[in-house]
Amino acid sequence: MSLVECVPNFSEGRDPAVIAAIRDAIAGTPGAHVLDVSSDSSHHRTVITFVASLQAAVPAAFAAMKVAQERIDLTTHQGEHPRIGATDVVPFIPLEGTTMEHCVALARELGARAWAELGIPVYLYERAATEPARENLADVRRGEFEGLRDDIRTNPARTPDFGSNEVHPTAGATAIGARPFLVAYNVYLGDAKNLPVAKEVAKAIRGSSGGLRYVKGLGMEVDGQAQVSMNLVDTEKTPLHRVYEIVKSEAAAHGVAPTWSEIVGLVPERVLLEAGARHVQLRGFSKAMLLETKVREVIASGEAVESFMARIAEASPTPGGGSVAAHVGALGAALAQMVTGLTIGKKKYAAVEAQMKQLSVEAHALRRQLSELVQRDADSYERVRAAYAMSKDPEHATARTDALRDALIFASRVPLETAQLAVQVAAIAATVAVQGNSNAVTDACVAALIAEAACKGAVLNVRINVAALDEQGTQTGAQLAQEARALLDAASVHARIAEAAAERAIVQ
């Protein structure tokens, strides 16, 4: 399963009931799992760490933001930690099976939803930032809630990425971003008499004083020992083993040697694998060489695919054709995204790189939305079945008729949404077929063709449900059917464009 980590920070560290409500909102979202809750009363802040599937990450984070908006009032909030919002910051971090591009897409999706549904303006930061000045969270949070409340109204530089030039009156604003995993790493330099050395080493290594750009560090005394306390904010660019070697070298200049080190909290296994490989001087080592990695991949992928096919094969109407259409559309989006990835970074396609990056983000979002529709379509049919199962007694006839009409219209709108998204997938596939990596043009064509098939399958479900409507539902049904026919035409146009591109490549 593809997972992301999310570590939202909330401006509440003293009220257990509010903290529990926020935590429960995340934990209650299917596909999301809370790993840690850490609260600090002096900072008046809570940090929650959770992991979630790509489909569940935004709903879980949004659910928490909604509770925070309802339960936290920044106009009465005071704490040591800087903050601009009730939900102050929401970073998405890629884990196994996901990329930074996935997390950027999640940040944008959550930002749009937070403004549209909660009225909270959003700033995108770190890798999701829309301009360099917003990459650094400290710059986004400058002035805190009180300063931003005034500055946002008059300073164009503080215009949010989502929202108007006005903070939410009680919930403020939120910074939402995508970043690499942050590792809390400490190196000890013997007993407390070496504290001055620890402070000098921390000064030499932290980025703000000219050291390593992606390291934040302080020298402090902990349990009678001198500690160099660090946050490694990007272990891809500054790996743990390099940090340790420089700490060791700087300490040696003062006649001190490290006694031990520790990692606080969770750490990606990649970080330790890289450190181990460096220590024994392995060349060409990668995680893919691990037996356990291969076993997990085989088991996970095989179980997921087989489980879905087994559910379809059962003698049950759900999941049925509508769910399969949505799943096929998601596969088309994934394939189109693959072609964008094979185009990005190639000198031959430098002119379209920015466009391909944007299409990659859009394809990922469509893939997630279509994956959600797999279950929603099955649920919509169950609603129709429940209406048909209602009592046919004369006294319940009107209620049954109304319930059935509502269920059929709902069951028509769900596959119509699948068809709409499938057309968007087909459009992306056609674009990458024409402008993307020519070596993958047939892959793009396949993406367009299966998106067209997804659209056709979804439209069939719209038509069969519309056909069952009573007279009171015929006008709505006619509108839905008309829109479905237009979508079929659009999907066909995109598919033919992709086919033509593939044919040209084959003939050449």
RODO-2510 file (C-alpha; in nm, 4 decimals, decimal comma):
residues 508
     n   res          X          Y          Z
     1     m     0,0000     0,0000     0,0000
     2     s     0,1188     0,3544    -0,0806
     3     l     0,1372     0,5576     0,2399
     4     v     0,2169     0,9120     0,3423
     5     e     0,2995     1,0534     0,6805
     6     c     0,1281     1,3669     0,8048
     7     v     0,2373     1,5668     1,1106
     8     p    -0,0157     1,8447     1,1752
     9     n     0,0545     2,0945     1,4547
    10     f    -0,2364     2,2427     1,6511
    11     s    -0,2416     2,5493     1,8756
    12     e    -0,3724     2,3630     2,1792
    13     g    -0,1619     2,1895     2,4416
    14     r    -0,3597     2,2251     2,7625
    15     d    -0,7152     2,1006     2,7124
    16     p    -0,7216     1,7177     2,6977
    17     a    -1,0776     1,7145     2,5618
    18     v    -0,9879     1,9283     2,2599
    19     i    -0,6712     1,7279     2,1944
    20     a    -0,8665     1,4011     2,2138
    21     a    -1,1327     1,5339     1,9765
    22     i    -0,8708     1,6256     1,7173
    23     r    -0,6980     1,2911     1,7564
    24     d    -1,0268     1,1012     1,7272
    25     a    -1,1165     1,2882     1,4095
    26     i    -0,8008     1,1540     1,2469
    27     a    -0,8273     0,8050     1,3935
    28     g    -1,1910     0,7832     1,2862
    29     t    -1,1024     0,8310     0,9189
    30     p    -1,0820     0,4947     0,7373
    31     g    -0,7298     0,4378     0,6096
    32     a    -0,5620     0,6688     0,8625
    33     h    -0,3669     0,5526     1,1700
    34     v    -0,2433     0,7751     1,4526
    35     l     0,1135     0,6902     1,5555
    36     d     0,1872     0,9556     1,8163
    37     v     0,0324     1,2502     2,0027
    38     s     0,2703     1,4933     2,1725
    39     s     0,1433     1,7959     2,3683
    40     d     0,3342     2,0760     2,5397
    41     s     0,1492     2,3063     2,7793
    42     s     0,4108     2,5849     2,7820
    43     h     0,4210     2,5923     2,4043
    44     h     0,0407     2,5459     2,4104
    45     r     0,0771     2,3147     2,1142
    46     t     0,0056     1,9550     2,0090
    47     v     0,1794     1,7601     1,7354
    48     i     0,0023     1,4528     1,5976
    49     t     0,1790     1,2030     1,3740
    50     f    -0,0319     0,9785     1,1554
    51     v     0,0101     0,7660     0,8443
    52     a    -0,2570     0,7227     0,5815
    53     s    -0,3202     0,5906     0,2363
    54     l    -0,3154     0,8441    -0,0460
    55     q    -0,6940     0,8277    -0,0482
    56     a    -0,7305     0,8898     0,3261
    57     a    -0,4600     1,1499     0,3916
    58     v    -0,6566     1,4594     0,2943
    59     p    -0,9888     1,3508     0,4551
    60     a    -0,8064     1,2730     0,7822
    61     a    -0,6178     1,6016     0,7909
    62     f    -0,9316     1,7948     0,6957
    63     a    -1,1337     1,6264     0,9713
    64     a    -0,8741     1,7382     1,2246
    65     m    -0,8670     2,0922     1,0852
    66     k    -1,2450     2,1118     1,1148
    67     v    -1,2376     2,0174     1,4842
    68     a    -0,9550     2,2645     1,5476
    69     q    -1,1505     2,5410     1,3762
    70     e    -1,4547     2,4674     1,5937
    71     r    -1,2682     2,4242     1,9254
    72     i    -0,9670     2,6610     1,9178
    73     d    -0,9867     3,0417     1,9386
    74     l    -0,6563     3,2148     1,8601
    75     t    -0,7818     3,5480     1,9894
    76     t    -0,7452     3,4065     2,3441
    77     h    -0,4461     3,1800     2,2744
    78     q    -0,1036     3,2418     2,4285
    79     g     0,1968     3,0113     2,4101
    80     e     0,5708     3,0052     2,3593
    81     h     0,5611     2,8539     2,0113
    82     p     0,5023     3,0795     1,7081
    83     r     0,1719     3,0124     1,5277
    84     i    -0,0607     3,1577     1,2635
    85     g    -0,3526     2,9200     1,2942
    86     a    -0,5598     2,6892     1,5108
    87     t    -0,4204     2,4263     1,2778
    88     d    -0,0837     2,5924     1,2402
    89     v     0,0988     2,3690     0,9965
    90     v     0,0210     2,0489     0,8036
    91     p     0,3169     1,8802     0,6318
    92     f     0,2822     1,5708     0,4123
    93     i     0,5867     1,3417     0,3967
    94     p     0,6331     1,0643     0,1373
    95     l     0,6771     0,7121     0,2688
    96     e     0,7205     0,3818     0,0879
    97     g     0,5390     0,3754    -0,2460
    98     t     0,4820     0,7516    -0,2667
    99     t     0,6771     1,0486    -0,3994
   100     m     0,7181     1,4145    -0,3148
   101     e     0,4944     1,4926    -0,6126
   102     h     0,2163     1,2929    -0,4465
   103     c     0,2562     1,4983    -0,1302
   104     v     0,2564     1,8275    -0,3225
   105     a    -0,0730     1,7219    -0,4807
   106     l    -0,2174     1,6359    -0,1374
   107     a    -0,1074     1,9733     0,0018
   108     r    -0,2819     2,1561    -0,2817
   109     e    -0,5961     1,9489    -0,2470
   110     l    -0,6166     2,0069     0,1276
   111     g    -0,5455     2,3776     0,0847
   112     a    -0,8272     2,4199    -0,1651
   113     r    -1,0698     2,2297     0,0557
   114     a    -0,9724     2,4135     0,3767
   115     w    -1,0540     2,7457     0,2145
   116     a    -1,3677     2,6311     0,0321
   117     e    -1,5280     2,4511     0,3259
   118     l    -1,3758     2,6067     0,6385
   119     g    -1,2941     2,9594     0,5240
   120     i    -0,9323     2,9217     0,6366
   121     p    -0,6730     3,0878     0,4086
   122     v    -0,3793     2,8621     0,3252
   123     y    -0,0120     2,9192     0,2448
   124     l     0,1780     2,6428     0,0653
   125     y     0,5331     2,5929     0,1963
   126     e     0,8489     2,3810     0,1527
   127     r     0,8296     2,1632    -0,1621
   128     a     0,4678     2,2683    -0,2231
   129     a     0,5571     2,6386    -0,2193
   130     t     0,4450     2,8419    -0,5188
   131     e     0,7285     3,0916    -0,4754
   132     p     1,0770     3,0761    -0,3165
   133     a     0,9868     3,3229    -0,0406
   134     r     0,7439     3,0654     0,1039
   135     e     0,9712     2,7627     0,1129
   136     n     1,0855     2,8455     0,4669
   137     l     0,8081     2,7931     0,7225
   138     a     0,9514     3,0626     0,9489
   139     d     0,9009     3,3209     0,6730
   140     v     0,5414     3,2080     0,6193
   141     r     0,4755     3,2341     0,9927
   142     r     0,6415     3,5738     1,0330
   143     g     0,4435     3,8023     1,2636
   144     e     0,2323     3,5122     1,3923
   145     f    -0,1468     3,5290     1,4001
   146     e    -0,1665     3,8848     1,5309
   147     g     0,0809     4,0240     1,2769
   148     l    -0,0608     3,8301     0,9848
   149     r    -0,4142     3,9408     1,0713
   150     d    -0,3156     4,3002     0,9886
   151     d    -0,0472     4,2406     0,7248
   152     i    -0,2572     4,0149     0,5029
   153     r    -0,5006     4,2988     0,4352
   154     t    -0,2462     4,5429     0,2919
   155     n     0,0680     4,3519     0,1905
   156     p     0,0410     4,1775    -0,1507
   157     a     0,3312     3,9503    -0,0520
   158     r     0,1088     3,7962     0,2155
   159     t    -0,1753     3,7047    -0,0207
   160     p    -0,2504     3,3372     0,0512
   161     d    -0,2332     3,0609    -0,2079
   162     f    -0,5929     2,9730    -0,1244
   163     g    -0,8328     3,2304     0,0147
   164     s    -0,8847     3,6049     0,0397
   165     n    -0,6832     3,8729     0,2153
   166     e    -0,8488     3,8091     0,5496
   167     v    -0,7650     3,5490     0,8128
   168     h    -1,0365     3,3377     0,9704
   169     p    -1,1479     3,5410     1,2759
   170     t    -1,0683     3,2663     1,5292
   171     a    -0,8819     2,9943     1,3370
   172     g    -0,6355     3,2229     1,1585
   173     a    -0,4505     3,0740     0,8619
   174     t    -0,2701     2,7458     0,7974
   175     a     0,0584     2,6544     0,6314
   176     i     0,0264     2,3317     0,4333
   177     g     0,3233     2,1733     0,2639
   178     a     0,5222     1,8762     0,1475
   179     r     0,8656     1,7984     0,2845
   180     p     1,1108     1,5155     0,3375
   181     f     1,1119     1,3230     0,6625
   182     l     1,2598     1,5177     0,9552
   183     v     1,4917     1,3181     1,1799
   184     a     1,5595     1,4271     1,5378
   185     y     1,9189     1,3206     1,6013
   186     n     2,1385     1,3814     1,9055
   187     v     2,5095     1,3176     1,9561
   188     y     2,6531     1,3101     2,3097
   189     l     3,0023     1,4411     2,3898
   190     g     3,0675     1,3016     2,7351
   191     d     2,9774     1,4696     3,0634
   192     a     2,8482     1,8215     3,1198
   193     k     3,1963     1,9771     3,1368
   194     n     3,2015     1,9478     2,7573
   195     l     2,8920     2,1671     2,7171
   196     p     3,0943     2,4583     2,5709
   197     v     3,2291     2,2160     2,3101
   198     a     2,8778     2,0939     2,2279
   199     k     2,7678     2,4529     2,1715
   200     e     3,0649     2,5216     1,9446
   201     v     3,0009     2,2041     1,7460
   202     a     2,6309     2,2905     1,7090
   203     k     2,7218     2,6373     1,5849
   204     a     2,9642     2,4906     1,3321
   205     i     2,7156     2,2380     1,1946
   206     r     2,3831     2,4222     1,1782
   207     g     2,2824     2,5855     0,8535
   208     s     2,1831     2,9222     1,0017
   209     s     2,5441     2,9883     1,1103
   210     g     2,7131     2,8652     0,7940
   211     g     2,7185     2,4896     0,8482
   212     l     2,5066     2,2263     0,6782
   213     r     2,2046     2,3840     0,5090
   214     y     1,9562     2,1162     0,6149
   215     v     2,0637     2,0885     0,9789
   216     k     1,9312     2,2797     1,2792
   217     g     2,1359     2,2379     1,5969
   218     l     2,1830     2,3451     1,9557
   219     g     2,4308     2,2553     2,2283
   220     m     2,2695     2,1716     2,5615
   221     e     2,3051     1,9753     2,8824
   222     v     2,0846     1,6662     2,9167
   223     d     2,0982     1,4396     3,2229
   224     g     2,4468     1,5573     3,3146
   225     q     2,5803     1,5076     2,9610
   226     a     2,6813     1,7465     2,6831
   227     q     2,4512     1,7014     2,3851
   228     v     2,4525     1,8292     2,0288
   229     s     2,0768     1,8307     1,9581
   230     m     1,9840     1,8397     1,5894
   231     n     1,6932     1,8296     1,3489
   232     l     1,7910     1,6875     1,0116
   233     v     1,5282     1,8449     0,7878
   234     d     1,6316     1,6750     0,4632
   235     t     1,8227     1,3490     0,5020
   236     e     1,8240     1,2984     0,1252
   237     k     2,0490     1,6023     0,0805
   238     t     2,2296     1,5780     0,4140
   239     p     2,2372     1,2122     0,5256
   240     l     2,2736     1,1113     0,8872
   241     h     2,6187     0,9558     0,8441
   242     r     2,7591     1,2824     0,7059
   243     v     2,6212     1,4738     1,0021
   244     y     2,7802     1,2324     1,2475
   245     e     3,1176     1,2480     1,0715
   246     i     3,1246     1,6280     1,0823
   247     v     3,0172     1,6363     1,4479
   248     k     3,2935     1,3904     1,5245
   249     s     3,5485     1,5966     1,3317
   250     e     3,4471     1,9277     1,4924
   251     a     3,4516     1,7740     1,8408
   252     a     3,7950     1,6238     1,7753
   253     a     3,9298     1,9733     1,7075
   254     h     3,8468     2,0461     2,0722
   255     g     3,9966     1,7204     2,1966
   256     v     3,6568     1,5565     2,2543
   257     a     3,5092     1,2392     2,1051
   258     p     3,1406     1,1374     2,0760
   259     t     3,0336     0,8806     2,3347
   260     w     2,7012     0,7781     2,1765
   261     s     2,4136     0,9073     1,9669
   262     e     2,0366     0,8638     1,9527
   263     i     1,7373     0,9089     1,7268
   264     v     1,4273     1,0561     1,8891
   265     g     1,0978     0,9305     1,7515
   266     l     1,0555     0,7559     1,4198
   267     v     1,3043     0,7287     1,1350
   268     p     1,2780     0,5994     0,7764
   269     e     1,4689     0,2737     0,7363
   270     r     1,6455     0,4269     0,4350
   271     v     1,8352     0,6612     0,6680
   272     l     1,9826     0,3771     0,8732
   273     l     2,0467     0,1584     0,5686
   274     e     2,2469     0,4377     0,4066
   275     a     2,4447     0,4917     0,7276
   276     g     2,5189     0,1187     0,7551
   277     a     2,6224     0,0911     0,3911
   278     r     2,8529     0,3891     0,4327
   279     h     3,0102     0,2439     0,7448
   280     v     3,1085    -0,0845     0,5757
   281     q     3,1774     0,0945     0,2426
   282     l     2,9219    -0,0904     0,0304
   283     r     2,9062     0,0290    -0,3280
   284     g     2,5886     0,0371    -0,5346
   285     f     2,3726    -0,0630    -0,2392
   286     s     1,9994     0,0124    -0,2535
   287     k     1,6918    -0,0895    -0,0605
   288     a     1,5827    -0,2946    -0,3603
   289     m     1,8642    -0,5386    -0,2772
   290     l     1,6985    -0,6361     0,0511
   291     l     1,5222    -0,9715     0,0584
   292     e     1,2509    -0,8372     0,2892
   293     t     1,1756    -0,5508     0,0513
   294     k     1,1109    -0,7865    -0,2390
   295     v     0,8986    -1,0182    -0,0251
   296     r     0,6825    -0,7284     0,0983
   297     e     0,6337    -0,5969    -0,2547
   298     v     0,5281    -0,9336    -0,3931
   299     i     0,2907    -1,0106    -0,1080
   300     a     0,1353    -0,6628    -0,0958
   301     s     0,0749    -0,6253    -0,4680
   302     g    -0,0468    -0,9821    -0,5129
   303     e    -0,2888    -0,9670    -0,2219
   304     a    -0,4330    -0,6297    -0,3257
   305     v    -0,4990    -0,7259    -0,6868
   306     e    -0,6247    -1,0750    -0,6081
   307     s    -0,8480    -0,9487    -0,3284
   308     f    -1,0166    -0,6947    -0,5562
   309     m    -1,0687    -0,9471    -0,8355
   310     a    -1,2063    -1,2008    -0,5907
   311     r    -1,4614    -0,9478    -0,4646
   312     i    -1,5737    -0,8763    -0,8197
   313     a    -1,5986    -1,2467    -0,9044
   314     e    -1,8340    -1,3184    -0,6143
   315     a    -2,2010    -1,3839    -0,6910
   316     s    -2,2962    -1,0415    -0,5577
   317     p    -2,3998    -0,7281    -0,7501
   318     t    -2,1387    -0,5156    -0,5736
   319     p    -1,8746    -0,4258    -0,6589
   320     g    -1,9964    -0,4374    -1,0174
   321     g    -1,9504    -0,2667    -1,3508
   322     g    -1,9581     0,0861    -1,2116
   323     s    -1,6841     0,0081    -0,9613
   324     v    -1,4756    -0,1637    -1,2287
   325     a    -1,5183     0,1387    -1,4575
   326     a    -1,3850     0,3658    -1,1819
   327     h    -1,0947     0,1288    -1,1169
   328     v    -1,0082     0,1162    -1,4862
   329     g    -1,0152     0,4958    -1,4992
   330     a    -0,7731     0,5073    -1,2058
   331     l    -0,5408     0,2695    -1,3914
   332     g    -0,5512     0,5039    -1,6906
   333     a    -0,4557     0,7967    -1,4673
   334     a    -0,1664     0,5972    -1,3194
   335     l    -0,0405     0,5055    -1,6651
   336     a    -0,0623     0,8657    -1,7858
   337     q     0,1288     0,9742    -1,4761
   338     m     0,3970     0,7167    -1,5568
   339     v     0,4506     0,8750    -1,8984
   340     t     0,4881     1,2215    -1,7441
   341     g     0,7540     1,0759    -1,5147
   342     l     0,9382     0,9301    -1,8134
   343     t     0,9318     1,2735    -1,9784
   344     i     1,0370     1,4936    -1,6857
   345     g     1,4133     1,5414    -1,6603
   346     k     1,4867     1,4546    -2,0241
   347     k     1,6735     1,7305    -2,2127
   348     k     1,4808     1,6514    -2,5308
   349     y     1,1574     1,7483    -2,3571
   350     a     1,2799     2,0468    -2,1548
   351     a     1,0292     2,2753    -2,3281
   352     v     0,7339     2,0795    -2,1871
   353     e     0,8814     1,9870    -1,8477
   354     a     0,6740     2,2373    -1,6493
   355     q     0,3591     2,1185    -1,8253
   356     m     0,4445     1,7542    -1,7576
   357     k     0,4986     1,8242    -1,3882
   358     q     0,1564     1,9862    -1,3671
   359     l    -0,0054     1,6988    -1,5579
   360     s     0,1632     1,4540    -1,3209
   361     v     0,0022     1,6262    -1,0227
   362     e    -0,3370     1,6313    -1,1970
   363     a    -0,3123     1,2647    -1,2967
   364     h    -0,2320     1,1685    -0,9401
   365     a    -0,5340     1,3605    -0,8082
   366     l    -0,7606     1,1930    -1,0671
   367     r    -0,6233     0,8527    -0,9756
   368     r    -0,7102     0,9125    -0,6106
   369     q    -1,0590     1,0440    -0,6882
   370     l    -1,1400     0,7522    -0,9171
   371     s    -1,0130     0,5048    -0,6589
   372     e    -1,2572     0,6527    -0,4081
   373     l    -1,5400     0,6099    -0,6585
   374     v    -1,4824     0,2324    -0,6665
   375     q    -1,6435     0,2021    -0,3234
   376     r    -1,8833     0,4918    -0,3675
   377     d    -2,0361     0,3241    -0,6720
   378     a    -2,0900     0,0025    -0,4791
   379     d    -2,2445     0,2006    -0,1928
   380     s    -2,4797     0,3817    -0,4310
   381     y    -2,6140     0,0512    -0,5632
   382     e    -2,6716    -0,0738    -0,2089
   383     r    -2,8835     0,2361    -0,1534
   384     v    -3,0981     0,1430    -0,4570
   385     r    -3,1283    -0,2135    -0,3362
   386     a    -3,2406    -0,0939     0,0069
   387     a    -3,5098     0,1222    -0,1527
   388     y    -3,6404    -0,1712    -0,3584
   389     a    -3,6529    -0,3777    -0,0384
   390     m    -3,8866    -0,1316     0,1359
   391     s    -4,2383    -0,2429     0,2137
   392     k    -4,4826    -0,2357    -0,0806
   393     d    -4,7840    -0,1901     0,1462
   394     p    -5,0120     0,0965     0,0297
   395     e    -4,9389     0,2986     0,3431
   396     h    -4,5656     0,2927     0,2597
   397     a    -4,6000     0,3301    -0,1171
   398     t    -4,5252     0,7023    -0,1337
   399     a    -4,2217     0,6727     0,0923
   400     r    -4,0913     0,3797    -0,1107
   401     t    -4,1404     0,5633    -0,4414
   402     d    -3,9638     0,8752    -0,3144
   403     a    -3,6757     0,6743    -0,1658
   404     l    -3,6321     0,4776    -0,4874
   405     r    -3,6317     0,7905    -0,7007
   406     d    -3,3714     0,9581    -0,4787
   407     a    -3,1572     0,6433    -0,4756
   408     l    -3,1671     0,6052    -0,8547
   409     i    -3,0733     0,9690    -0,9117
   410     f    -2,7886     0,9356    -0,6631
   411     a    -2,6785     0,6107    -0,8285
   412     s    -2,6773     0,7951    -1,1633
   413     r    -2,4701     1,0873    -1,0383
   414     v    -2,1913     0,8650    -0,9026
   415     p    -2,1050     0,6963    -1,2364
   416     l    -2,1559     1,0322    -1,4079
   417     e    -1,8754     1,1647    -1,1872
   418     t    -1,6661     0,8630    -1,2896
   419     a    -1,7301     0,9497    -1,6549
   420     q    -1,6347     1,3141    -1,5969
   421     l    -1,3059     1,2168    -1,4344
   422     a    -1,2370     0,9553    -1,7022
   423     v    -1,2647     1,2260    -1,9689
   424     q    -1,0056     1,4317    -1,7803
   425     v    -0,7776     1,1270    -1,7701
   426     a    -0,8242     1,0766    -2,1439
   427     a    -0,7368     1,4420    -2,2054
   428     i    -0,4141     1,4136    -2,0062
   429     a    -0,3269     1,0878    -2,1805
   430     a    -0,3807     1,2466    -2,5216
   431     t    -0,1574     1,5390    -2,4287
   432     v     0,1282     1,3205    -2,3075
   433     a     0,0870     1,0965    -2,6123
   434     v     0,1469     1,3952    -2,8392
   435     q     0,4010     1,5926    -2,6339
   436     g     0,5527     1,3407    -2,3940
   437     n     0,8343     1,0899    -2,4254
   438     s     0,7917     0,9276    -2,7663
   439     n     0,9303     0,6010    -2,6305
   440     a     0,6187     0,5747    -2,4134
   441     v     0,3597     0,6911    -2,6662
   442     t     0,1853     0,3526    -2,6746
   443     d     0,1574     0,3604    -2,2944
   444     a    -0,0105     0,6991    -2,3206
   445     c    -0,2394     0,5596    -2,5894
   446     v    -0,3380     0,2671    -2,3680
   447     a    -0,4133     0,5166    -2,0892
   448     a    -0,6440     0,7105    -2,3220
   449     l    -0,8166     0,3980    -2,4506
   450     i    -0,8914     0,2553    -2,1077
   451     a    -1,0070     0,5981    -1,9905
   452     e    -1,2484     0,5962    -2,2835
   453     a    -1,3619     0,2467    -2,1822
   454     a    -1,4093     0,3657    -1,8238
   455     c    -1,6221     0,6524    -1,9502
   456     k    -1,8353     0,4189    -2,1640
   457     g    -1,8851     0,1776    -1,8753
   458     a    -1,9810     0,4565    -1,6384
   459     v    -2,2255     0,6058    -1,8889
   460     l    -2,3986     0,2690    -1,9262
   461     n    -2,4609     0,2749    -1,5517
   462     v    -2,6005     0,6276    -1,5757
   463     r    -2,8394     0,5221    -1,8528
   464     i    -2,9667     0,2063    -1,6813
   465     n    -3,0431     0,3962    -1,3597
   466     v    -3,2075     0,6855    -1,5435
   467     a    -3,4253     0,4417    -1,7377
   468     a    -3,5713     0,3117    -1,4116
   469     l    -3,6878     0,6545    -1,2894
   470     d    -4,0573     0,7339    -1,2520
   471     e    -4,2285     1,0289    -1,4188
   472     q    -4,1266     1,2727    -1,1465
   473     g    -3,7645     1,1896    -1,2083
   474     t    -3,7672     1,1958    -1,5876
   475     q    -3,6569     1,5585    -1,6249
   476     t    -3,3572     1,5120    -1,3981
   477     g    -3,2832     1,1817    -1,5669
   478     a    -3,2916     1,3400    -1,9117
   479     q    -3,0400     1,6034    -1,8020
   480     l    -2,8071     1,3383    -1,6611
   481     a    -2,8334     1,1274    -1,9765
   482     q    -2,7636     1,4280    -2,1987
   483     e    -2,4510     1,5158    -2,0014
   484     a    -2,3387     1,1520    -2,0178
   485     r    -2,3666     1,1478    -2,3974
   486     a    -2,1536     1,4615    -2,4244
   487     l    -1,8879     1,3014    -2,2053
   488     l    -1,8761     0,9972    -2,4320
   489     d    -1,8069     1,2202    -2,7310
   490     a    -1,5291     1,4044    -2,5461
   491     a    -1,3610     1,0826    -2,4316
   492     s    -1,3705     0,9490    -2,7867
   493     v    -1,2014     1,2618    -2,9264
   494     h    -0,9134     1,2352    -2,6777
   495     a    -0,8718     0,8632    -2,7402
   496     r    -0,8540     0,9147    -3,1190
   497     i    -0,5843     1,1826    -3,0722
   498     a    -0,3768     0,9418    -2,8647
   499     e    -0,4299     0,6607    -3,1149
   500     a    -0,3145     0,8832    -3,3992
   501     a     0,0017     0,9749    -3,2081
   502     a     0,0754     0,6084    -3,1446
   503     e     0,0164     0,5169    -3,5095
   504     r     0,2571     0,7904    -3,6253
   505     a     0,5250     0,6597    -3,3892
   506     i     0,4751     0,3009    -3,5091
   507     v     0,4979     0,3955    -3,8773
   508     q     0,8133     0,5976    -3,8185
***
